[in-house]
């Protein structure tokens, strides 16, 4: 019996992922400083928790907060996403 091979592709968008590290201030206050921006591909739909799946150039996948992404491309493509709070 021959095995069939299927290839499934998801449309992904280019974005820059903001990498932040904690910076501790007095009185237990933590601020996050931007230390880098790296190019990623963003999967089209957020998770049920409202996080986006991003794929790094080395193929690793990570869940990130929407405010950590700066999308590349046109305003029309950016506006296609529903940014309302996930229910």
C-alpha positions in Angstrom: 0.0 0.0 0.0 1.4 3.4 -1.0 1.4 6.2 1.5 0.2 9.6 0.5 2.1 12.7 1.6 0.2 15.9 2.1 1.6 19.4 2.6 -0.5 21.8 4.5 0.5 25.5 4.4 -0.9 28.3 6.5 -0.7 31.9 5.3 1.6 33.7 7.7 2.5 37.4 8.0 5.8 38.9 8.5 6.3 40.9 11.7 9.0 42.0 14.1 9.0 40.5 17.5 10.0 42.8 20.4 12.3 41.0 22.9 12.0 42.5 26.4 14.0 41.8 29.5 12.9 42.7 33.1 14.6 45.7 34.8 14.1 45.9 38.5 13.6 49.2 40.2 13.2 50.1 43.8 10.1 49.0 45.8 9.7 45.8 43.9 8.7 47.6 40.7 9.6 45.7 37.5 9.9 47.5 34.1 10.6 45.7 30.8 13.3 47.2 28.5 13.3 46.4 24.8 16.6 44.7 24.0 16.1 43.5 20.4 13.7 43.0 17.5 13.7 39.9 15.5 11.9 39.0 12.3 9.2 36.3 12.6 6.3 34.8 10.7 2.9 35.2 12.5 0.3 32.4 12.2 -3.1 33.9 11.1 -5.3 33.2 14.2 -4.6 33.9 17.9 -5.0 31.1 20.4 -8.0 30.9 22.7 -5.8 32.8 25.3 -5.4 35.7 22.8 -1.7 34.9 22.1 -0.2 34.7 18.6 1.9 31.8 17.4 5.1 33.0 15.8 7.7 31.1 13.8 11.3 32.1 14.1 13.8 31.8 11.3 15.3 28.7 12.8 11.8 27.0 12.7 11.0 27.2 16.4 7.5 28.3 17.4 6.5 30.4 20.3 3.4 32.0 21.8 3.6 35.8 22.3 1.4 38.7 23.4 0.0 40.8 20.6 1.7 43.9 21.9 5.1 42.3 21.3 4.5 42.3 17.5 4.9 45.0 14.9 3.3 43.8 11.7 5.0 44.4 8.3 2.9 45.1 5.2 0.0 47.2 4.4 -2.5 48.8 6.7 -5.3 46.9 5.0 -3.8 43.5 5.9 -3.2 44.7 9.5 -6.8 45.8 9.8 -8.1 42.4 8.8 -7.4 41.1 12.3 -9.9 41.3 15.1 -8.1 42.9 18.0 -11.0 42.7 20.5 -10.5 40.8 23.7 -10.8 37.0 23.3 -13.8 35.6 25.0 
